[in-house]
Amino acid sequence: MKQVTISLDGVRDKNIMQLKKLNVTLFPVRYNDKYYADALASGDFTKLAYYSDICVGAIACRVEKKETGAVCIYIMTLGVLAPYRGLGIGTKLLNHVIDLCSKQNISEIYLHVQTNNDEAISFYKKFGFEITDTIKNYYSNITPPDCYVVKKSFPQTQAKK
């Protein structure tokens, strides 16, 4: 297989349009300003993926604090343009976030997946995510409206401060 460079880049004000363009192409949902503010605020947890210098995918996360003080990461979106799927781009994006979580002592990563999205469900399962819950009527204007909560927990190494 010929080596093609897949590189990741942070999302900043100057390239946030790339993320907006990708999302319009990839997802049946329109994202609001809060989504983009959360994505920017997550810092290193939100990345654009470039395949030979073309922006072809992205992962956008939100950093959340639980009542317990534990920090968890919510994957708002992870997507790769259709012609570029199967090349390890989604894997690279997700592994980047998983690695950051284990380095930063984050307790879990989770996301919502539409119940009929078998491709996404099997993708996340490969990385040790598990379906922990089903939410009925989570989506308002797509069918089916139900979603699974898909979660990966990390063993907490150090004691909580």
N, C-alpha and C positions, 0 to 999 in steps of 0.2 A: 504494500500500500504506500502510495507516495505521501511523504510528510507534508502536510499543509499546516500552516500556523493558525492555531486558534488562540486568540489572545483576549484577555478580559480587561475591561477598563471601567473605572468608577463613573458614576453618573453625577454630573455637575450641571449647573445652570446652562453652561454653554452647549452641552450635548443632550439635554433632557428631551429635546425634540425627537431624537433618535428613538428614545423609549416610547414616546407618544405615537410615533409612526408605526413602530412594531406592534404596539398594542391594538391599534386600529385594524391592522391586518390579521393579527392572531386571535383576538378574542371577541366573543359576541356581546361584550359588555363595554360600555363607555366609562372610563375612569374619571373621577372628579379631582379637583385640586388637592384635596386632602391626601388622596392616593400618592400624588407626585410629591407632596410635602413630606409624607412619611417615607417615601422611597429615598429622597434626598437626605432626610434626617438619619436614616439607617447607616449612612456612611458606607463602609466596606461591604455591607451585606447586600447592597444593590449593585449589580454589575451588568454591563453590556458585553456581549460576546461578538468578536469579529473573526470572520473567516477570510483569510487573505485580505484583510483591510476592509471587508464589507460587513456592516453591522447586520447580523443575522439572528441574534437572539438576546434574551435578557432574563435576569432574575431580579425581582423587586421584592424587598422584604420590609417588614415593620418590626421594630423592636418594642416588645411589650413587657411591662413589669406586672407580676402577679401580686396579689395581696400579701403573699408570704415574703415578697421582696425578691423572689427568684426572677430572673430575666428569661424570657423565651422569645423565639423568633417566629413570626408569622410570615409564611411565603404568600405574598399577595398574588404574584404572577410568576410563572416560569414558562417561557415559550421560545421555540426556535422555528424560523420560517420553514415551510414544508420541504422545499428542495434541499435543505441543509440538514434535515433530520437523519438520524442514524450515523452521524459522523462523530459522535462523542461530545457534542457541544452542550447539550442539556446536562450530560453527566459531569462535564467540567464545571458548569455553573453550580450545580447542586453540590458537588464535592467541595467547591470553594467555600460555600456557606457552612457545610457540615464541618469542615476543618476549622473554620473560624469559631464555630460553636464549641468544639472540643477544646480549643486553645483558650477561649474566653470564659470557660466554665458556665456555659449557658445550659439550662436544664432541659429544654426541649425545643424542637422545631415542629410546627404544625401547619396545616393548610386545609382548605376545603376543596373537594373534588366532586364534580357532578357525578351522580351515581352511575351514569351510563358511560363514563369515560374510562373504559377498560385499559386503554393504552397508558393513560396517566397513572392509574392505580397500579398496574404491573410495573411501571417505571419506578415509582416510589418504593414499592415493596422490595425491589432489588437492592435498595439502599437501607433496608431495615425499618422502613416506616410500616406502621400497622393502622388498620382502620379501627378507630376507637369509639366512633359514634355515628349516628345518622341524623341529619337535621331535615325535617320535612319542610317543604316550601321555602327553602333558603333563598332561591333565586326567584325574582319576581317576573322576569319576562323571557325565560328560556325553559325549554322542556327537555327532560324532566326537571322539575323545580327543586328536587331533593339533592342533598349533597352528603358526602361522607366527611368526617373529620379524620384526617390522616396525620399520624403523629410519630415522631421519632424522639425517644427520650435518651438523655445522656447520663451515664452514671456520674454522680457528683463526687469528684475526687477530693476537693478540699472542704473543710468545715465551713459552714456559713458564718459570715462575720456578724 
